[in-house]
Amino acid sequence: MLNKIYGTPFVDTLLPTKIRNYYKYKMEELVEKYINSNASGVKIVEMEETLQQSRLRLGYVTRKLLNEGRVQKIDNRYYPINENQFQKKF
């Protein structure tokens, strides 16, 4: 129930900070797992349909994951980080 109503400005102000941070952390984890499970890359629109979250929320979360280096973005698609691409081949 909370997942359906969470995300609206009104509810965000009513929830204690500890609960808001918990759900924000869970959303980051969920989006990262979804991106990592799709090696061919995903668009925000695809995540919106599957995860049933707003584009704004998903955009915020994916931007944070991108800035932390946990996912990569090429054009409009988000891809999992391939650890092998950063290793030097000798």
C-alpha positions as CSV (number, residue, x, y, z in Angstrom):
1,M,0.0,0.0,0.0
2,L,2.8,2.4,0.9
3,N,4.5,1.8,-2.4
4,K,1.4,2.8,-4.3
5,I,1.0,6.2,-2.5
6,Y,4.7,6.9,-1.7
7,G,6.2,9.4,-4.1
8,T,3.6,12.1,-4.0
9,P,4.8,15.4,-2.4
10,F,2.0,15.2,0.2
11,V,3.0,11.8,1.4
12,D,6.7,12.6,1.3
13,T,6.1,15.3,3.9
14,L,4.1,13.1,6.1
15,L,6.5,10.2,6.3
16,P,9.3,10.3,8.8
17,T,12.8,10.8,7.3
18,K,13.9,7.3,8.4
19,I,11.1,5.7,6.4
20,R,11.6,7.9,3.4
21,N,15.3,7.0,3.3
22,Y,14.5,3.3,3.6
23,Y,12.2,3.4,0.6
24,K,14.7,5.5,-1.4
25,Y,17.4,3.0,-0.7
26,K,15.1,0.1,-1.7
27,M,14.2,1.9,-5.0
28,E,17.9,2.3,-5.9
29,E,18.5,-1.3,-5.2
30,L,15.5,-2.4,-7.2
31,V,16.4,-0.2,-10.2
32,E,20.0,-1.4,-10.1
33,K,19.0,-5.0,-10.1
34,Y,16.6,-4.4,-13.0
35,I,19.3,-2.8,-15.1
36,N,21.8,-5.5,-14.2
37,S,19.4,-8.2,-15.3
38,N,19.0,-6.6,-18.7
39,A,22.4,-6.8,-20.5
40,S,20.9,-5.4,-23.7
41,G,20.1,-2.1,-21.8
42,V,16.8,-0.5,-20.8
43,K,15.1,2.8,-21.2
44,I,13.4,4.7,-18.5
45,V,10.1,4.2,-20.3
46,E,10.6,0.4,-20.1
47,M,11.4,0.6,-16.4
48,E,8.4,2.8,-15.8
49,E,6.1,0.2,-17.2
50,T,7.7,-2.7,-15.4
51,L,8.4,-1.2,-12.0
52,Q,5.3,1.0,-12.1
53,Q,7.1,4.1,-10.9
54,S,7.1,7.6,-12.4
55,R,9.7,8.7,-14.9
56,L,10.8,11.5,-12.6
57,R,11.5,9.1,-9.7
58,L,13.3,6.7,-12.0
59,G,15.2,9.5,-13.6
60,Y,16.4,10.7,-10.2
61,V,17.4,7.2,-9.1
62,T,19.2,6.3,-12.4
63,R,21.1,9.6,-12.4
64,K,22.3,8.9,-8.9
65,L,23.4,5.3,-9.9
66,L,25.1,6.8,-12.9
67,N,27.0,9.4,-10.9
68,E,28.1,6.7,-8.4
69,G,29.4,4.6,-11.3
70,R,27.0,1.7,-10.6
71,V,25.4,1.8,-14.1
72,Q,26.4,3.2,-17.5
73,K,24.4,5.2,-20.0
74,I,24.8,5.1,-23.8
75,D,22.3,7.2,-25.7
76,N,19.0,6.7,-23.9
77,R,19.7,3.3,-22.5
78,Y,21.1,2.2,-19.2
79,Y,23.5,-0.8,-19.1
80,P,25.1,-2.7,-16.3
81,I,28.7,-2.0,-15.6
82,N,30.9,-4.6,-17.2
83,E,33.8,-5.1,-14.8
84,N,36.0,-6.6,-17.6
85,Q,36.0,-3.5,-19.7
86,F,38.0,-1.6,-17.0
87,Q,40.7,-4.2,-16.7
88,K,43.7,-3.8,-18.8
89,K,44.6,-6.7,-21.1
90,F,48.2,-7.7,-21.2
